[in-house]
Amino acid sequence: MQKKYKTNRLDLSQLTDQDLPELNQLLNDDQLMQASGLQLPNDKEQRLLALSLLVGDQFIYLIRLIQTNELIGVIGFYQCYRLDFSVSTKYRELGYLLSKDYWSNGYMPEAGNRLINEIIDSTNYEYICAGVMPDNLRSARVLIKLGLQQTIRPLDLAAEQFEDGELYFQLPTE
């Protein structure tokens, strides 16, 4: 069953197959993709196939405006990997992107706060973490608004998961 959540202004719903064309359209912005760090194939069919692998992940949500039902972003809590490349049972990595037309309106902190609380209440993960490039100050401010604090990357997480030079942020869930 698809999980859905609401905030004052947003509908947050798990990604479904029916959402893929609309999500693919949102991701056609190269600048947005680069800022988010999301790497997808350029070929339309390959991109849809890559996105389809995200369907059914219980921690990936589309962000829609309640008032218009317009898709404005996506937010997810992705698996983290340990040094031996096994899946970490302690960490989930926060990743998100928001259409540039909606930046600076508080939508991402609103969505993130709602979902972080849900993750904390319904799972055993000990940490929510995220990495951002040093020049992406807007994203770093979002993470700070969500309560994450800049720290060093834990030594038990695979370095390949984070790009060289990224700032690492973390939120203990306890």
PAVEX-510107 format. One record per residue (C-alpha): y, x, z; residue in one letter. Coordinates in steps of 0.2 Angstrom, whole numbers, plus 5000, padded with zeros to 4 digits. Layout:
N
YXZA...
//
This chain:
174
500050005000M501750074995Q502850115010K504750065009K506150095021Y507950035021K509550105027T511250015027N511550065009R509850125002L508150074998D506850215000L505150184991S503650284987Q503550344969L502450234958T501850254940D503050124935Q504550234941D504050384931L505150344915P506650314926E506350464937L506150574921N507850504915Q508650554931L507950734929L508650764912N510150844920D509851034919D511251074931Q510450954944L508751024941M509351204944Q510351154960A508751074967S507651214963G506451094955L505451174940Q504751054928L504151074909P505551044896N504250944885D504450764889K502550724889E502150874900Q503550834911R502950654913L501250724917L501950844930A502850694938L501350584938S500450714949L501750664963L501250474962V500350424977G501050564988D501450475004Q502950585007F503950574991I505250434990Y506450374977L508250334983I509050174976R510650084980L510249924988I511749844980Q511249884962T509449944963N510050094953E508950254955L510150394962I508950524969G507250574976V506750654992I505150724997G504250815011F503050945002Y501551035008Q501851215014C500651355012Y500051485024R499851675019L498051645014D498651495003F497851365014S498851205017V499951225033S499651085046T501251135055K502551125042Y503251015028R504651075016E506050955013L506650944995G507850824987Y509050794973L510450664970L511350614954S512950714954K513850544952D513450504970Y513750674979W514950674994S514550494999N513350535013G511850465004Y510650615006M510950625025P510750445026E509050445017A508550605025G508850545043N507850385040R506350475033L506350625045I506250505059N504750425051E503850585047I504150645065I503550475072D501950455061S501250635059T500750785068N501850915059Y502851025071E504251075059Y505251015044I505951165034C506951195019A507651335008G509251334999V510151464988M511651544997P512851484985D512251304987N513451265001L513351074998R511451075001S511651185016A512851065024R511650915021V510251015030L511451045045I511950865045K510050825046L509850935061G509051085053L509551255059Q509651415049Q508351535055T507151665048I505651605038R504051605049P502951755045L501351635043D502151545028L501851615011A503351695004A503051634986E503451454992Q505351514994F506451604981E507051774985D508751764994G508551584999E509251535016L507851455027Y508251305038F507051225051Q506951075062L505651065076P504950895077T504650895096E
//
